[in-house]
Amino acid sequence: DLYKRSLANNVPDVQLVDAKRIKEIEPYCQGLKAIWSPHTGIVDWGLVTQYYGKDFKQAGGDVHLNFEVSKFEESKDPDYPIMVKSKRNETVQSKYILTCGGLQSDKVAELTGCSPLPKIVPFRGEYLLLNPDKCHLVKGNIYPVPDPRFPFLGVHFTPRMDGSVWLGPNAVLAFKREGYKWSDINLFELFDAIRFPGFIKMALKYVGAGMQEMAKSALIPLQVKELQKFIPDVQDYDVKRGPAGVRAQALDNDGNLVDDFVFDQGKGDNALAKNILHCRNAPSPGATSSLAIAKMIADKIENQFNIK
């Protein structure tokens, strides 16, 4: 199905290769078949976002960092009828607003009277780092065929622009919405997640997979065992703990993973309902597809607000 999709989307020079060809492309990797995309590459995503910001400023925009939204209010200015307040009592006035709140997207939407669903549950993805003397084992990106039940799981071998190689991620429940370490704990946010019916149903349905992910988080040899399915030469002493990210996983009330766009607006006939659009979820991979996702959202905004 992935190969057919790549052809349908005109991915350049994509090939379905056998075990012999896998060895020619990735000498240390083993597999029966693979999809090879020779033009797949890696970028410094932090640098990319900085340049997105520069482009936005050059187009006349402003970027306000650390602006934690606390409230949306109607203003008295008919040209800019919405006032956004931060927890530090900063204000911004606007005619139209699009929110893309990531880990806080449900909470931001609720500020304008939207449904609490889908709910965001944070899952931390932890990476291992391959020791520098073993980085030659990985030439390019190596991904397993995804499990349709958990499309975000599966160990990835990712060479970085600085020469390092990231291995992972796993997926474990984060104990706070921005919980990048086991020691990052917010009891209110944790209880808010684990008492949510959708999370309970998902956890009961996949209790085995969840326990396995937690075990791999605690014990590096278990994670290495997964890596060895693809590159047998990787040993426990060839890796060390690396960085982590937190996935804003949207869940419905039945415990299903929401993997498509979700847009929402408040109820009523005022500016807070009519002029604010919440993008509560976007499909993964967000960074890889950021320009295409931005185009789709921009088109949605133009139609929703009748902007020409």
Secondary structure, 3 states (H helix, E strand, C coil): CHHHHHHHCCCCCCEEEEHHHHHHHCCCCCCCEEEECCCCCCCCHHHHHHHHHHHHHHCCCCCCCCCCEEEEEECCCCCCCEEEEECCCCEEEECCEEECCHHHHHHHHHCCCCCCCCEEEEEEEEEEEECHHHHHHCCCCECCCCECCECCCCCEEEECCCCCEEEECCCEECCCCCCCCCCCCCHHHHHHHHCCHHHHHHHHHCHHHHHHHHHHHHCHHHHHHHHCCCCCCCCHHHEEEEEEEEEEEEECCCCCECCCCEEECCCCCCHHHHCEEEEEECCCCCCCCHHHHHHHHHHHHHHHHCCC
